[in-house]
Amino acid sequence: MSLLAVGSIAFDSIRTPYGDVQEILGGSATFFSITASWFTSVSVVAVVGEDFGEEQFKVFRQRSIDTRGVEQVPGRTFRWKGEYAGDMNQAHTLDTQLNVFESFVPKIPTAYLDSKFLFLGNIVPVLQLNVRQALPNLTASALDTMNYWIQGMPDELAKVLATVEILLINEGEARMLSRVNNLKKAAAIIQKLGPKILVIKRGEHGATLFSGNSIFTVPAFPLDEVFDPTGAGDTFAGGFMGHIARSGDFSDANLRRAAVYGSVMGSFAVEEFGVGRLLRLTPGEIESRYREIKSLTHFDA
Amino acid sequence: MSLLAVGSIAFDSIRTPYGDVQEILGGSATFFSITASWFTSVSVVAVVGEDFGEEQFKVFRQRSIDTRGVEQVPGRTFRWKGEYAGDMNQAHTLDTQLNVFESFVPKIPTAYLDSKFLFLGNIVPVLQLNVRQALPNLTASALDTMNYWIQGMPDELAKVLATVEILLINEGEARMLSRVNNLKKAAAIIQKLGPKILVIKRGEHGATLFSGNSIFTVPAFPLDEVFDPTGAGDTFAGGFMGHIARSGDFSDANLRRAAVYGSVMGSFAVEEFGVGRLLRLTPGEIESRYREIKSLTHFDA
């Protein structure tokens, strides 16, 4: 079923121990939508500048992603520059130029109003809430957020949290949002704020899914090289929401499958800079890695 | 089958966000042997001072642990003082008094010479090697070590590593020992140093087992309270080696079971200060938590 992603489209400049790249296609809506396109039909609401050209739009078209909601306005596209070192668990931001993203107000094309699933990438909570309220026919919506909004706009964040079924955040953000260190308690507190389905992302340690009273852990797939962690979280979200949207099944067993697809897709994302690996996938590769995670975690009862 | 543990016996003083305790029974041999005693018969080689009394020996006897190898010498028992804060993943040592442990030379009682399984707790590598060489009839031996020896005595550590089948170390130590950040590569490098079976402990994120070419991840059991992480690593080792010793089965499927028992026992250890929870266990509780970890990780293929 149709899945709408709202978030950023950016040009990323990234340095890792494996090399560096300049101004490659990135952003939360980009990683999410390309990933989810392997599971279901996806449309995007985002903003880009005049420097965003045919070459970039072609990447989305190649994955049959509906970009009618990608607004092109005067100015330059959002730019992010970051670096990873050591165990590569943490990005160090070197430069952020919001450019056209600074005054981004998501506009939902009429053709998108019947979307059944929504992913609200990490943007200002007030804008997330506006989008959520503009779509009354949703089956489920998912939210990502970050420390900046948790600390800076707690009331606005609380309002949008109360309207979504699913929250995907990382471990540190879960602790910050709940104000407790213990993740099981943090999850219970966050579930009371709105989202009954909560995914706590733990980077190279995988993710934990809390749905109702059930807890499920999925590891990250062990890779020989983690080339570039940029976008891994949005890619996880793309696999998770992509599988939920294509199945429409909210049973605990199916949410677990969705979390495994999240981990599968995240593992592909980090194998190369940018979205290159995510574009070159095959359904067979996705299913094969799903089975590898099965054998990675299997033991006899 | 008989399992011999060589390591420290200590009095620990610990402060956590949940409270603090003074001079309670601790040490690697203590946590390991009490844990392993739930699986198989265990004997201990360690050293204590004159301040170690009937009350402490009784704790070992209560679990039918053979303490004929616990040498009592003039002086005070090893003391450690530490603190945990925040996410409690890291102990901050406030004070270490080696006392009688400083001149510890393990002496293996004749009655222990037919031991089939050996756990070499974290002590000077030269002493670990001496013990290993004094026991020619072992089926398998396991080693723990730490950053201090990896950096300070690499040659001595390499010698003992070459003689053991199993190594249990934490994530940071695996990176330090292999000199690579990627854990899959680190494991391959470490396996070439000797131990074909490697457990990389990841604290609250669980552990990863590398046996030959197989990789298995087990999560930590999610608890409402992590009261005191002291001894969790040695407790994991006690469950892992305890199950291997009782089964004598080195198949990949059984090593996976052993890793789950390691995680199970580690989760009990941290529920209270010291060894209290490990003494009050029942076999039913152990099996029940084993099944809970099964349901925590299960998803449909």
Boltz contact constraints between the chains, C-beta under 6 A:
constraints:
  - contact:
      token1: [A, 87]
      token2: [B, 181]
      max_distance: 6.0
  - contact:
      token1: [A, 181]
      token2: [B, 87]
      max_distance: 6.0
  - contact:
      token1: [A, 184]
      token2: [B, 222]
      max_distance: 6.0
  - contact:
      token1: [A, 184]
      token2: [B, 224]
      max_distance: 6.0
  - contact:
      token1: [A, 205]
      token2: [B, 205]
      max_distance: 6.0
  - contact:
      token1: [A, 215]
      token2: [B, 222]
      max_distance: 6.0
  - contact:
      token1: [A, 215]
      token2: [B, 296]
      max_distance: 6.0
  - contact:
      token1: [A, 217]
      token2: [B, 219]
      max_distance: 6.0
  - contact:
      token1: [A, 217]
      token2: [B, 296]
      max_distance: 6.0
  - contact:
      token1: [A, 219]
      token2: [B, 217]
      max_distance: 6.0
  - contact:
      token1: [A, 222]
      token2: [B, 184]
      max_distance: 6.0
  - contact:
      token1: [A, 222]
      token2: [B, 215]
      max_distance: 6.0
  - contact:
      token1: [A, 224]
      token2: [B, 184]
      max_distance: 6.0
  - contact:
      token1: [A, 253]
      token2: [B, 300]
      max_distance: 6.0
  - contact:
      token1: [A, 256]
      token2: [B, 299]
      max_distance: 6.0
  - contact:
      token1: [A, 257]
      token2: [B, 299]
      max_distance: 6.0
  - contact:
      token1: [A, 260]
      token2: [B, 299]
      max_distance: 6.0
  - contact:
      token1: [A, 294]
      token2: [B, 301]
      max_distance: 6.0
  - contact:
      token1: [A, 296]
      token2: [B, 215]
      max_distance: 6.0
  - contact:
      token1: [A, 296]
      token2: [B, 217]
      max_distance: 6.0
  - contact:
      token1: [A, 297]
      token2: [B, 217]
      max_distance: 6.0
  - contact:
      token1: [A, 297]
      token2: [B, 297]
      max_distance: 6.0
  - contact:
      token1: [A, 299]
      token2: [B, 256]
      max_distance: 6.0
  - contact:
      token1: [A, 299]
      token2: [B, 257]
      max_distance: 6.0
  - contact:
      token1: [A, 299]
      token2: [B, 260]
      max_distance: 6.0
  - contact:
      token1: [A, 300]
      token2: [B, 253]
      max_distance: 6.0
  - contact:
      token1: [A, 301]
      token2: [B, 294]
      max_distance: 6.0
